[in-house]
Amino acid sequence: MSAVPSDAADEGTSREGPAQVPVATPVPTLNLANLLTLSRLVLVPLFVVALFVDGGHDTTWRALATGLFAIASATDQLDGWVARKYGLITDFGKIADPIADKALTGAALVGLSVLGELGWWVTIVIAVREIGVTLLRFWVIRHGVIPASRGGKAKTMAQIAAIVAYLLPLPVGADPVRWALMGLALVLTVVTGVDYLIRAIRLRAAGRRVTGS
């Protein structure tokens, strides 16, 4: 039996050398997903101006304000999908996206309360929940990230639907629908807030057991 030449024992290895580890291409901060997020921030002041024209009583401007809010809300769903599909996730996007979300929702709720169309207590409950969840994220960030739940996504959709119902220049007869939608949004807001608190406590406890701190 003839000996196998050493350069053929491992085909391709001796000729091409050791395998090269591919270097990940850094994702540029200025990408489509982040531009969509920034567009949402730009739309917030435009939405507020349209909402307050003629004290909020001009039908045309209220319809325009509703349209701006709807478009801005759509970018919230679109930027995340684009970032995941095309690998455009960046640290800037992780920070800017929730800020843009809260700026839009907060501006709408505060604006409606200032106009006397939505009770301040509703705005305060939602604002406390959103600020509290943000603080919880920082509280557990060294131990991990709590993924968005189905309840959280349902909460967001319910809030958007309720706000749109309040923004639209609808007749008084539509008030029960508005109350029902906002009631659902409030229930989901509180329930998911409590769920997030429980998961944050569990994550922090598990992380401290691992690290021993």
C-alpha positions in Angstrom: 0.0 0.0 0.0 1.5 3.3 -1.0 1.7 6.1 1.5 -0.7 8.9 1.2 1.2 12.2 0.7 0.9 14.5 3.6 -0.4 17.4 1.5 -3.4 15.2 0.5 -4.2 13.8 3.9 -6.5 16.7 4.6 -7.8 17.9 1.2 -7.9 21.7 0.9 -6.4 22.4 4.3 -2.7 22.5 3.4 -3.3 24.5 0.3 -5.7 27.1 1.7 -4.2 27.4 5.1 -6.2 27.7 8.4 -9.9 28.6 8.1 -10.5 32.4 8.3 -13.1 33.7 10.8 -15.4 36.1 8.9 -15.4 39.6 10.3 -18.9 41.0 10.9 -19.6 44.1 9.0 -20.6 46.9 11.4 -24.2 48.1 10.9 -24.2 51.8 10.0 -26.2 54.0 12.4 -27.8 55.8 9.5 -29.9 53.0 8.0 -33.5 52.6 6.9 -34.8 51.3 10.2 -33.3 54.2 12.2 -34.6 56.7 9.6 -38.1 55.3 10.2 -37.6 55.8 13.9 -36.4 59.3 13.4 -39.3 60.1 11.2 -41.6 59.1 14.0 -39.9 61.7 16.3 -40.2 64.3 13.6 -44.0 63.6 13.2 -44.7 64.1 16.9 -44.5 68.0 16.9 -46.4 68.1 13.6 -49.1 66.0 15.1 -49.3 68.2 18.2 -49.6 71.4 16.1 -52.4 69.8 14.0 -54.2 68.6 17.1 -54.3 72.0 18.8 -55.4 74.1 15.8 -58.6 76.0 16.7 -58.6 74.4 20.1 -58.9 71.0 18.6 -62.4 71.8 17.1 -61.4 72.1 13.5 -62.6 68.9 11.8 -60.1 69.1 9.0 -57.1 69.5 11.3 -58.4 66.8 13.6 -58.5 64.4 10.7 -55.0 65.5 9.7 -53.8 65.0 13.3 -55.3 61.5 13.3 -53.6 60.7 10.0 -50.2 61.9 11.3 -50.7 59.8 14.4 -51.6 56.7 12.4 -48.6 57.1 10.1 -46.3 57.6 13.0 -47.7 54.5 14.7 -47.3 52.4 11.5 -43.5 53.3 11.5 -43.3 51.8 14.9 -44.2 48.4 13.5 -42.3 48.9 10.3 -38.9 49.9 11.7 -38.7 46.9 13.9 -39.5 44.5 11.0 -37.0 46.2 8.7 -34.3 46.1 11.4 -34.8 42.3 12.1 -35.2 41.3 8.4 -32.2 43.1 7.1 -29.9 42.9 10.1 -30.0 46.7 10.8 -30.3 46.4 14.6 -28.1 49.1 16.3 -27.6 50.4 19.8 -29.0 53.8 18.6 -32.1 52.1 17.4 -32.6 50.2 20.7 -32.5 53.5 22.5 -34.3 55.7 20.1 -37.2 53.4 19.3 -38.8 53.2 22.7 -38.2 57.0 23.2 -40.1 57.7 19.9 -42.9 55.4 20.9 -43.4 57.0 24.3 -43.1 60.5 22.8 -45.9 59.8 20.3 -48.3 58.1 22.7 -47.5 60.6 25.5 -48.0 63.6 23.2 -51.4 62.2 22.1 -52.6 61.4 25.7 -51.4 64.7 27.2 -52.9 66.6 24.2 -56.3 65.0 24.6 -56.2 65.7 28.4 -55.3 69.3 27.9 -58.2 69.7 25.4 -60.5 68.2 28.1 -61.4 65.2 26.0 -59.6 62.6 28.2 -59.4 62.4 31.9 -56.0 63.2 33.3 -56.1 60.1 35.5 -56.1 58.0 32.4 -53.0 59.8 31.0 -51.3 59.5 34.4 -51.9 55.8 34.8 -50.5 55.0 31.4 -47.6 57.4 31.9 -46.7 55.9 35.2 -46.7 52.4 33.7 -44.5 53.3 30.8 -42.0 55.2 32.9 -42.0 52.4 35.5 -41.3 49.8 32.8 -38.4 51.9 31.4 -36.9 52.2 34.9 -37.3 48.4 35.4 -35.3 47.8 32.1 -32.4 49.8 33.6 -32.8 48.0 36.9 -32.3 44.5 35.3 -30.1 45.4 32.3 -27.0 43.8 33.8 -28.8 40.5 34.2 -30.5 40.4 30.8 -33.3 41.7 28.6 -37.0 40.8 29.1 -38.5 40.1 25.7 -41.7 41.7 24.6 -44.7 39.6 25.4 -47.9 39.1 23.5 -49.7 41.0 26.2 -47.3 43.9 25.7 -47.9 43.9 21.9 -51.7 43.7 22.5 -51.4 46.7 24.9 -49.7 48.8 22.3 -52.3 48.0 19.7 -55.1 48.7 22.2 -53.6 52.1 23.1 -53.2 53.0 19.4 -56.8 52.0 18.6 -58.2 53.9 21.7 -56.2 57.1 20.9 -57.3 57.0 17.2 -60.9 56.7 18.4 -60.5 59.8 20.6 -58.6 61.8 17.9 -61.2 61.2 15.2 -63.9 63.9 14.9 -66.7 61.5 15.7 -70.2 62.3 16.9 -71.1 62.1 20.6 -72.8 58.8 19.9 -69.4 57.2 19.4 -68.4 57.9 23.0 -69.3 54.4 24.3 -66.9 52.9 21.7 -64.2 55.3 22.8 -64.7 54.4 26.5 -64.7 50.7 25.7 -61.4 50.9 23.7 -59.7 53.1 26.3 -60.9 50.8 29.1 -59.4 47.8 27.3 -56.2 49.7 26.8 -56.1 50.6 30.5 -56.6 47.1 31.7 -53.9 45.7 29.4 -51.6 48.6 30.4 -51.9 47.7 34.1 -51.9 43.9 33.7 -48.8 43.9 31.5 -47.1 46.4 33.8 -47.6 44.0 36.7 -46.4 41.1 34.6 -43.3 43.0 33.6 -42.5 43.8 37.3 -42.8 40.1 38.2 -40.6 39.0 35.3 -38.0 41.7 36.2 -37.9 40.6 39.8 -37.4 37.0 38.7 -34.7 37.9 36.2 -32.8 40.0 38.7 -33.0 37.2 41.4 -31.8 34.6 38.9 -29.0 36.8 37.8 -27.9 37.5 41.3 -27.8 33.8 42.1 -25.6 33.2 39.1 -23.2 36.0 39.9 -23.4 35.6 43.6 -24.0 39.3 44.1 
